[in-house]
Amino acid sequence: MKADLIVGVQWGDEGKGKIVDMLAQKYDMVCRSQGGHNAGHTIWVDGVRYALHLIPSGVLNPEAINIIGNGVVLSPESIIKEMEQFENLEGKLYISDKAHLNLPHHALIDQAKERLKGDKAIGTTGKGIGPAYSDKINRVGFRVGELLDTVKLQNSILDYFEQNRAIFDVLEIDTPSADELVNLLNDYKTKLAPFITNTTNMVWDALDNNKKVLLEGAQGTLLDIDHGTYPYVTSSSTVSAGACTGLGINPKDIGKVTGIVKAYCTRVGNGPFPSEDLGEDGERLGKQGHEFGTTTGRARRCGWFDAVACRYSSRLNGCDDLSLMKLDVLDGFDEIKVCVAYILDGKEIDYMPSDLESVTPVYKSFKGWEKTEGIRNWDELPETAKIYVKALETLTKTKIGMISTSPERKDTILL
C-alpha cells in the first residue's frame, strides 16, 4: 500500500485542515511530517471549532492512529496544551523519538533576532521554529527521545547555554536554573513519555500491512526553504518530497498527491506577493474570508489567485489534483481577477522566477457570482463560478477534484 499526501501549494493557510479532516475519516493512520507549532489548522465539525498546531488532523477520526514524525520540531508546552482539547489520546497519538525539541529558549532567540533585524525582519511567528531547526542542522539540538532521561538532558541543555553564553548575553536571554529546568523537563516527561516511540517503524508496518496512510505537512510550497520565496520562508521542506525525510519513508511509498489551494491568495508576514491587493478588494477578501492566523491572530495579506505560482507548485509537488478552498469567499464580487503571467524586466513571462520581488502581475478578469456558500453539488453552482473553476484547471494544468464552499466538513463538492 502507498501513502497518500496532502500539500499546501500557496503560502500556507490554504485550508489543509478541513481536507485532511475529511479524508482522515477513511484512513487508518495520519502522519505529520515537518514544521512546528507555527502552523495552524482550524477545523469546524458540527459548529465546534478545533485549533490544531502539532497534532495531525486525523485526531478527529476515532479509529485513526496519529503520528508526529521525525521532521517536526516539537514544543512540549504547545502540544501538551493542544492535547487538552481531547479526553484520552493514548493509543491514538505517537511522537517520534527522533523529532527535535523546540524549547522555551528557542522562541526567545527567535524573537530577539527579529527585533534586531528591524524593518528587515522576516515576519516569523516568533515560536522558535527557525532556531530549533538551526540547532538540528548544527548538530547541537535535543531530540524528543532525550526527555526519557531528564537528568542527562538537563545537563546537556545547561552545557549548551554555557557554550553559547556570549550569544545569549547579547540577546539578553537568561540561563535557567538547574532546579527550574529539571522541574520543567520532568513535567514534559510525565505528560509526553507514553506517546514517544520509533514512529518510522510504525509507518513502515502500516504500509507493509496494507493500512491506509495519509501524510500532511505544515505551511505551503511557496514557504519551502529551497523552493519558496527565500529568505521569507520557513525553516523546513514543505513540498511533497519533504514528507519522505520527515517520516522516514522513500519516494516509492508515495501514492496520490493532493494540492490544497484557496480560490484567492493570502500570505502572513513579509516577503513578495505579486497578486496582493492593497485596496478595497483585498480588505474585503480578508473580512469575508476571516483571514486571521490560527497561530498568531495576525491579519493575513490578501490578493487574487496566482495561477503562475500555483502551476509551479503543482509541478514541484507532482500534484494529481487540487482541492479548491473558500470559493464562497468570492461570493458577491462583480469582478474576480487571476494572475496569469508576470512582467519581469519589461518582458512577459509565464513561469515563476527565483526573484519574485521584481515582477508585476498580469491579470485576467472573470465575471463574479452571487452565492456559492453551502453548495454541495457541481450542477448547483452558478455558471460564472463553473467558468472560474474550469479556468483555474486550465491555467494551473492540474485538475480540481474537490471544492469547499464553507468551513463545515459537509459543505464540499466532490468532482
JOQUIQUI-V544553 format. One record per pair of residues at least 24 apart in sequence whose C-alpha atoms are under 8 Angstrom apart, sorted by sequence separation. I is the first residue (numbers start at 0). GAP is how many residues later the second one is. D is the distance in whole Angstrom. If there is no record, write none. Layout:
i=I gap=GAP d=D
i=I gap=GAP d=D
//
This chain:
i=16 gap=24 d=5
i=17 gap=24 d=7
i=31 gap=24 d=6
i=53 gap=24 d=8
i=54 gap=24 d=7
i=103 gap=24 d=8
i=106 gap=24 d=8
i=153 gap=24 d=7
i=277 gap=24 d=8
i=338 gap=24 d=4
i=339 gap=24 d=7
i=15 gap=25 d=7
i=16 gap=25 d=6
i=17 gap=25 d=5
i=30 gap=25 d=6
i=52 gap=25 d=8
i=53 gap=25 d=6
i=67 gap=25 d=8
i=73 gap=25 d=7
i=75 gap=25 d=7
i=102 gap=25 d=8
i=105 gap=25 d=5
i=265 gap=25 d=8
i=267 gap=25 d=8
i=275 gap=25 d=7
i=276 gap=25 d=6
i=277 gap=25 d=8
i=337 gap=25 d=5
i=338 gap=25 d=6
i=14 gap=26 d=7
i=16 gap=26 d=6
i=17 gap=26 d=8
i=29 gap=26 d=6
i=52 gap=26 d=8
i=64 gap=26 d=7
i=65 gap=26 d=6
i=66 gap=26 d=6
i=67 gap=26 d=6
i=68 gap=26 d=6
i=69 gap=26 d=5
i=72 gap=26 d=6
i=73 gap=26 d=6
i=74 gap=26 d=6
i=75 gap=26 d=7
i=101 gap=26 d=7
i=105 gap=26 d=6
i=216 gap=26 d=7
i=275 gap=26 d=6
i=276 gap=26 d=5
i=336 gap=26 d=6
i=337 gap=26 d=5
i=12 gap=27 d=8
i=14 gap=27 d=8
i=29 gap=27 d=7
i=54 gap=27 d=8
i=64 gap=27 d=5
i=65 gap=27 d=5
i=66 gap=27 d=5
i=67 gap=27 d=5
i=68 gap=27 d=5
i=69 gap=27 d=7
i=71 gap=27 d=6
i=72 gap=27 d=5
i=73 gap=27 d=5
i=74 gap=27 d=5
i=75 gap=27 d=7
i=101 gap=27 d=7
i=153 gap=27 d=7
i=215 gap=27 d=8
i=275 gap=27 d=4
i=276 gap=27 d=7
i=336 gap=27 d=6
i=337 gap=27 d=6
i=12 gap=28 d=8
i=29 gap=28 d=5
i=53 gap=28 d=8
i=54 gap=28 d=8
i=63 gap=28 d=7
i=64 gap=28 d=6
i=65 gap=28 d=6
i=66 gap=28 d=6
i=67 gap=28 d=6
i=69 gap=28 d=5
i=70 gap=28 d=6
i=71 gap=28 d=7
i=72 gap=28 d=6
i=73 gap=28 d=5
i=74 gap=28 d=6
i=153 gap=28 d=6
i=214 gap=28 d=7
i=274 gap=28 d=5
i=275 gap=28 d=7
i=336 gap=28 d=4
i=337 gap=28 d=8
i=28 gap=29 d=7
i=52 gap=29 d=8
i=64 gap=29 d=8
i=66 gap=29 d=8
i=68 gap=29 d=8
i=69 gap=29 d=4
i=70 gap=29 d=8
i=72 gap=29 d=6
i=102 gap=29 d=8
i=274 gap=29 d=5
i=335 gap=29 d=6
i=336 gap=29 d=6
i=375 gap=29 d=8
i=51 gap=30 d=7
i=68 gap=30 d=6
i=69 gap=30 d=7
i=101 gap=30 d=5
i=267 gap=30 d=8
i=274 gap=30 d=7
i=334 gap=30 d=6
i=335 gap=30 d=5
i=374 gap=30 d=6
i=67 gap=31 d=8
i=100 gap=31 d=7
i=150 gap=31 d=7
i=153 gap=31 d=8
i=267 gap=31 d=7
i=268 gap=31 d=8
i=274 gap=31 d=6
i=306 gap=31 d=7
i=307 gap=31 d=7
i=334 gap=31 d=6
i=335 gap=31 d=6
i=373 gap=31 d=5
i=99 gap=32 d=7
i=149 gap=32 d=7
i=267 gap=32 d=5
i=303 gap=32 d=8
i=304 gap=32 d=7
i=305 gap=32 d=6
i=306 gap=32 d=6
i=307 gap=32 d=6
i=334 gap=32 d=5
i=335 gap=32 d=6
i=372 gap=32 d=5
i=373 gap=32 d=6
i=23 gap=33 d=7
i=24 gap=33 d=7
i=58 gap=33 d=8
i=99 gap=33 d=8
i=266 gap=33 d=6
i=267 gap=33 d=6
i=303 gap=33 d=6
i=304 gap=33 d=5
i=305 gap=33 d=5
i=306 gap=33 d=6
i=307 gap=33 d=6
i=333 gap=33 d=6
i=334 gap=33 d=5
i=371 gap=33 d=6
i=372 gap=33 d=6
i=23 gap=34 d=5
i=29 gap=34 d=7
i=58 gap=34 d=8
i=265 gap=34 d=6
i=266 gap=34 d=5
i=303 gap=34 d=6
i=304 gap=34 d=6
i=305 gap=34 d=7
i=306 gap=34 d=8
i=333 gap=34 d=5
i=375 gap=34 d=8
i=27 gap=35 d=7
i=28 gap=35 d=5
i=29 gap=35 d=6
i=30 gap=35 d=6
i=31 gap=35 d=6
i=32 gap=35 d=7
i=33 gap=35 d=7
i=49 gap=35 d=8
i=149 gap=35 d=6
i=265 gap=35 d=5
i=266 gap=35 d=7
i=303 gap=35 d=7
i=332 gap=35 d=5
i=333 gap=35 d=7
i=375 gap=35 d=5
i=376 gap=35 d=8
i=377 gap=35 d=6
i=20 gap=36 d=5
i=24 gap=36 d=5
i=27 gap=36 d=5
i=28 gap=36 d=5
i=29 gap=36 d=5
i=30 gap=36 d=4
i=31 gap=36 d=5
i=32 gap=36 d=5
i=33 gap=36 d=8
i=34 gap=36 d=7
i=35 gap=36 d=6
i=99 gap=36 d=7
i=149 gap=36 d=6
i=265 gap=36 d=4
i=331 gap=36 d=7
i=332 gap=36 d=7
i=374 gap=36 d=6
i=375 gap=36 d=5
i=376 gap=36 d=5
i=377 gap=36 d=8
i=19 gap=37 d=6
i=20 gap=37 d=6
i=23 gap=37 d=6
i=26 gap=37 d=7
i=27 gap=37 d=6
i=28 gap=37 d=6
i=29 gap=37 d=6
i=30 gap=37 d=6
i=31 gap=37 d=6
i=32 gap=37 d=7
i=33 gap=37 d=5
i=34 gap=37 d=5
i=35 gap=37 d=5
i=36 gap=37 d=7
i=264 gap=37 d=6
i=265 gap=37 d=6
i=288 gap=37 d=7
i=330 gap=37 d=7
i=331 gap=37 d=6
i=332 gap=37 d=8
i=373 gap=37 d=5
i=374 gap=37 d=7
i=375 gap=37 d=5
i=376 gap=37 d=8
i=377 gap=37 d=7
i=19 gap=38 d=7
i=28 gap=38 d=7
i=30 gap=38 d=7
i=32 gap=38 d=5
i=33 gap=38 d=4
i=34 gap=38 d=6
i=35 gap=38 d=6
i=36 gap=38 d=7
i=54 gap=38 d=8
i=146 gap=38 d=7
i=231 gap=38 d=7
i=263 gap=38 d=8
i=264 gap=38 d=5
i=329 gap=38 d=8
i=330 gap=38 d=6
i=331 gap=38 d=5
i=373 gap=38 d=8
i=374 gap=38 d=7
i=375 gap=38 d=8
i=20 gap=39 d=7
i=24 gap=39 d=8
i=32 gap=39 d=6
i=33 gap=39 d=7
i=35 gap=39 d=7
i=146 gap=39 d=8
i=149 gap=39 d=8
i=231 gap=39 d=5
i=263 gap=39 d=6
i=264 gap=39 d=5
i=311 gap=39 d=7
i=329 gap=39 d=8
i=330 gap=39 d=5
i=331 gap=39 d=7
i=16 gap=40 d=6
i=20 gap=40 d=8
i=23 gap=40 d=7
i=31 gap=40 d=8
i=100 gap=40 d=7
i=263 gap=40 d=5
i=264 gap=40 d=5
i=288 gap=40 d=5
i=311 gap=40 d=7
i=330 gap=40 d=5
i=36 gap=41 d=7
i=99 gap=41 d=7
i=100 gap=41 d=6
i=146 gap=41 d=7
i=147 gap=41 d=6
i=263 gap=41 d=4
i=264 gap=41 d=7
i=287 gap=41 d=6
i=330 gap=41 d=6
i=99 gap=42 d=6
i=100 gap=42 d=5
i=146 gap=42 d=6
i=228 gap=42 d=7
i=262 gap=42 d=6
i=263 gap=42 d=8
i=307 gap=42 d=6
i=308 gap=42 d=8
i=330 gap=42 d=8
i=99 gap=43 d=4
i=100 gap=43 d=6
i=228 gap=43 d=7
i=261 gap=43 d=8
i=307 gap=43 d=6
i=308 gap=43 d=6
i=327 gap=43 d=7
i=98 gap=44 d=6
i=99 gap=44 d=6
i=202 gap=44 d=8
i=284 gap=44 d=7
i=307 gap=44 d=6
i=327 gap=44 d=5
i=97 gap=45 d=6
i=98 gap=45 d=6
i=147 gap=45 d=7
i=203 gap=45 d=7
i=284 gap=45 d=7
i=326 gap=45 d=7
i=327 gap=45 d=5
i=96 gap=46 d=7
i=97 gap=46 d=6
i=98 gap=46 d=8
i=146 gap=46 d=8
i=202 gap=46 d=8
i=326 gap=46 d=8
i=327 gap=46 d=8
i=96 gap=47 d=5
i=97 gap=47 d=6
i=199 gap=47 d=6
i=95 gap=48 d=7
i=96 gap=48 d=4
i=198 gap=48 d=8
i=199 gap=48 d=6
i=95 gap=49 d=8
i=96 gap=49 d=8
i=199 gap=49 d=8
i=260 gap=49 d=8
i=144 gap=51 d=7
i=143 gap=52 d=7
i=144 gap=52 d=8
i=258 gap=55 d=7
i=339 gap=55 d=7
i=72 gap=56 d=7
i=112 gap=58 d=8
i=258 gap=58 d=8
i=72 gap=59 d=7
i=111 gap=59 d=6
i=72 gap=60 d=7
i=256 gap=60 d=7
i=258 gap=60 d=6
i=256 gap=61 d=7
i=257 gap=61 d=5
i=258 gap=61 d=8
i=260 gap=61 d=7
i=262 gap=61 d=6
i=108 gap=62 d=7
i=256 gap=62 d=5
i=257 gap=62 d=6
i=258 gap=62 d=6
i=259 gap=62 d=6
i=260 gap=62 d=6
i=261 gap=62 d=6
i=262 gap=62 d=6
i=255 gap=63 d=8
i=256 gap=63 d=5
i=257 gap=63 d=5
i=258 gap=63 d=5
i=259 gap=63 d=5
i=260 gap=63 d=5
i=261 gap=63 d=5
i=262 gap=63 d=6
i=108 gap=64 d=8
i=255 gap=64 d=6
i=256 gap=64 d=7
i=257 gap=64 d=6
i=258 gap=64 d=6
i=259 gap=64 d=6
i=260 gap=64 d=6
i=261 gap=64 d=6
i=262 gap=64 d=5
i=274 gap=64 d=6
i=107 gap=65 d=7
i=257 gap=65 d=7
i=259 gap=65 d=7
i=261 gap=65 d=7
i=262 gap=67 d=8
i=104 gap=68 d=8
i=73 gap=70 d=8
i=240 gap=76 d=7
i=321 gap=76 d=7
i=323 gap=76 d=7
i=326 gap=76 d=7
i=327 gap=76 d=8
i=238 gap=77 d=7
i=239 gap=77 d=5
i=320 gap=77 d=6
i=321 gap=77 d=6
i=322 gap=77 d=6
i=323 gap=77 d=8
i=325 gap=77 d=8
i=326 gap=77 d=6
i=327 gap=77 d=5
i=238 gap=78 d=6
i=239 gap=78 d=8
i=319 gap=78 d=7
i=320 gap=78 d=5
i=321 gap=78 d=5
i=322 gap=78 d=6
i=323 gap=78 d=6
i=324 gap=78 d=6
i=325 gap=78 d=6
i=326 gap=78 d=6
i=327 gap=78 d=6
i=318 gap=79 d=7
i=319 gap=79 d=7
i=320 gap=79 d=5
i=321 gap=79 d=6
i=322 gap=79 d=5
i=323 gap=79 d=5
i=324 gap=79 d=5
i=325 gap=79 d=6
i=326 gap=79 d=8
i=320 gap=80 d=6
i=321 gap=80 d=7
i=322 gap=80 d=6
i=323 gap=80 d=6
i=324 gap=80 d=7
i=325 gap=80 d=6
i=322 gap=81 d=8
i=325 gap=81 d=8
i=273 gap=82 d=7
i=313 gap=82 d=7
i=272 gap=83 d=8
i=273 gap=83 d=8
i=271 gap=84 d=6
i=272 gap=84 d=8
i=310 gap=84 d=7
i=313 gap=84 d=7
i=271 gap=85 d=5
i=273 gap=85 d=7
i=306 gap=85 d=7
i=310 gap=85 d=4
i=270 gap=86 d=8
i=273 gap=86 d=6
i=274 gap=86 d=6
i=309 gap=86 d=6
i=310 gap=86 d=7
i=37 gap=87 d=6
i=273 gap=87 d=6
i=307 gap=87 d=8
i=310 gap=87 d=8
i=306 gap=88 d=6
i=307 gap=88 d=7
i=37 gap=89 d=6
i=306 gap=89 d=6
i=36 gap=90 d=7
i=37 gap=91 d=7
i=221 gap=91 d=7
i=36 gap=92 d=8
i=220 gap=92 d=6
i=35 gap=93 d=6
i=34 gap=94 d=7
i=96 gap=99 d=6
i=94 gap=100 d=6
i=95 gap=100 d=6
i=96 gap=100 d=5
i=97 gap=100 d=8
i=93 gap=101 d=5
i=94 gap=101 d=5
i=95 gap=101 d=5
i=96 gap=101 d=6
i=92 gap=102 d=6
i=93 gap=102 d=6
i=94 gap=102 d=6
i=95 gap=102 d=6
i=96 gap=102 d=8
i=132 gap=102 d=7
i=93 gap=103 d=7
i=94 gap=103 d=8
i=95 gap=103 d=5
i=132 gap=103 d=8
i=89 gap=104 d=7
i=90 gap=104 d=8
i=94 gap=104 d=7
i=95 gap=104 d=8
i=129 gap=104 d=7
i=89 gap=105 d=7
i=93 gap=105 d=7
i=129 gap=105 d=5
i=128 gap=106 d=7
i=121 gap=109 d=7
i=122 gap=109 d=8
i=121 gap=110 d=6
i=76 gap=111 d=8
i=79 gap=111 d=7
i=121 gap=111 d=8
i=75 gap=112 d=6
i=79 gap=112 d=8
i=75 gap=116 d=8
i=228 gap=125 d=7
i=228 gap=126 d=8
i=228 gap=127 d=7
i=69 gap=129 d=8
i=68 gap=130 d=7
i=67 gap=131 d=8
i=68 gap=131 d=8
i=66 gap=132 d=7
i=122 gap=145 d=8
i=123 gap=145 d=7
i=122 gap=146 d=4
i=121 gap=147 d=7
i=122 gap=147 d=5
i=121 gap=148 d=6
i=120 gap=149 d=8
i=121 gap=149 d=7
i=55 gap=160 d=8
i=124 gap=170 d=8
i=124 gap=171 d=7
i=70 gap=174 d=7
i=71 gap=174 d=7
i=70 gap=175 d=4
i=69 gap=176 d=5
i=70 gap=176 d=6
i=28 gap=177 d=8
i=68 gap=177 d=6
i=69 gap=177 d=6
i=39 gap=178 d=8
i=68 gap=178 d=5
i=69 gap=178 d=8
i=38 gap=179 d=6
i=38 gap=180 d=6
i=28 gap=182 d=8
i=30 gap=182 d=8
i=32 gap=182 d=7
i=34 gap=182 d=7
i=35 gap=182 d=8
i=27 gap=183 d=6
i=28 gap=183 d=6
i=29 gap=183 d=6
i=30 gap=183 d=6
i=31 gap=183 d=6
i=32 gap=183 d=6
i=33 gap=183 d=6
i=34 gap=183 d=6
i=26 gap=184 d=8
i=27 gap=184 d=5
i=28 gap=184 d=5
i=29 gap=184 d=5
i=30 gap=184 d=5
i=31 gap=184 d=5
i=32 gap=184 d=5
i=33 gap=184 d=6
i=34 gap=184 d=8
i=26 gap=185 d=5
i=27 gap=185 d=6
i=28 gap=185 d=6
i=29 gap=185 d=6
i=30 gap=185 d=6
i=31 gap=185 d=6
i=32 gap=185 d=8
i=25 gap=186 d=8
i=26 gap=186 d=6
i=29 gap=186 d=7
i=31 gap=186 d=8
i=26 gap=187 d=7
i=23 gap=190 d=7
i=19 gap=196 d=7
i=34 gap=200 d=8
i=34 gap=201 d=6
i=33 gap=202 d=7
i=33 gap=203 d=7
i=34 gap=203 d=8
i=2 gap=204 d=7
i=33 gap=204 d=7
i=1 gap=205 d=7
i=0 gap=206 d=5
i=11 gap=206 d=7
i=12 gap=206 d=7
i=13 gap=206 d=8
i=0 gap=207 d=7
i=11 gap=207 d=4
i=12 gap=207 d=8
i=0 gap=208 d=8
i=5 gap=208 d=8
i=10 gap=208 d=7
i=11 gap=208 d=4
i=33 gap=208 d=8
i=0 gap=209 d=5
i=2 gap=209 d=7
i=3 gap=209 d=6
i=4 gap=209 d=6
i=5 gap=209 d=6
i=6 gap=209 d=6
i=7 gap=209 d=8
i=10 gap=209 d=5
i=11 gap=209 d=7
i=32 gap=209 d=7
i=33 gap=209 d=7
i=0 gap=210 d=7
i=1 gap=210 d=8
i=2 gap=210 d=5
i=3 gap=210 d=5
i=4 gap=210 d=5
i=5 gap=210 d=5
i=6 gap=210 d=6
i=7 gap=210 d=8
i=9 gap=210 d=5
i=10 gap=210 d=7
i=11 gap=210 d=8
i=32 gap=210 d=5
i=0 gap=211 d=7
i=1 gap=211 d=7
i=2 gap=211 d=6
i=3 gap=211 d=6
i=4 gap=211 d=6
i=5 gap=211 d=7
i=6 gap=211 d=8
i=7 gap=211 d=7
i=8 gap=211 d=5
i=9 gap=211 d=6
i=10 gap=211 d=5
i=11 gap=211 d=7
i=32 gap=211 d=8
i=2 gap=212 d=7
i=7 gap=212 d=4
i=8 gap=212 d=5
i=9 gap=212 d=6
i=10 gap=212 d=6
i=32 gap=212 d=8
i=33 gap=212 d=6
i=6 gap=213 d=7
i=7 gap=213 d=6
i=8 gap=213 d=7
i=9 gap=213 d=8
i=32 gap=213 d=5
i=6 gap=214 d=8
i=32 gap=214 d=6
i=31 gap=215 d=8
i=30 gap=216 d=8
i=6 gap=231 d=8
i=6 gap=232 d=7
i=6 gap=233 d=6
i=4 gap=235 d=7
i=52 gap=242 d=7
i=50 gap=243 d=7
i=15 gap=244 d=6
i=14 gap=245 d=7
i=13 gap=246 d=6
i=14 gap=246 d=8
i=13 gap=247 d=5
i=14 gap=247 d=7
i=13 gap=248 d=5
i=4 gap=249 d=7
i=1 gap=250 d=8
i=2 gap=250 d=6
i=3 gap=250 d=6
i=4 gap=250 d=7
i=6 gap=250 d=7
i=8 gap=250 d=6
i=1 gap=251 d=5
i=2 gap=251 d=5
i=3 gap=251 d=5
i=4 gap=251 d=6
i=5 gap=251 d=6
i=6 gap=251 d=6
i=7 gap=251 d=6
i=8 gap=251 d=6
i=9 gap=251 d=6
i=0 gap=252 d=8
i=1 gap=252 d=5
i=2 gap=252 d=5
i=3 gap=252 d=5
i=4 gap=252 d=5
i=5 gap=252 d=5
i=6 gap=252 d=5
i=7 gap=252 d=5
i=8 gap=252 d=6
i=9 gap=252 d=8
i=41 gap=252 d=7
i=1 gap=253 d=5
i=2 gap=253 d=7
i=3 gap=253 d=6
i=4 gap=253 d=6
i=5 gap=253 d=6
i=6 gap=253 d=6
i=7 gap=253 d=6
i=12 gap=253 d=8
i=39 gap=253 d=8
i=40 gap=253 d=7
i=3 gap=254 d=8
i=5 gap=254 d=7
i=10 gap=254 d=8
i=11 gap=254 d=8
i=12 gap=254 d=8
i=39 gap=254 d=5
i=9 gap=255 d=7
i=10 gap=255 d=7
i=11 gap=255 d=7
i=38 gap=255 d=8
i=39 gap=255 d=6
i=10 gap=256 d=6
i=38 gap=256 d=6
i=10 gap=257 d=8
i=37 gap=257 d=6
i=36 gap=258 d=8
i=12 gap=280 d=8
i=9 gap=299 d=7
i=9 gap=300 d=7
i=8 gap=301 d=6
i=9 gap=303 d=7
i=8 gap=304 d=5
i=18 gap=304 d=8
i=8 gap=305 d=7
i=6 gap=310 d=8
i=14 gap=310 d=6
i=13 gap=311 d=7
i=46 gap=361 d=8
i=45 gap=362 d=7
i=43 gap=363 d=6
i=44 gap=363 d=6
i=42 gap=364 d=7
i=43 gap=364 d=5
i=44 gap=364 d=6
i=42 gap=365 d=8
i=43 gap=365 d=7
i=21 gap=387 d=6
i=20 gap=388 d=8
i=17 gap=389 d=7
i=17 gap=390 d=8
i=17 gap=391 d=6
//
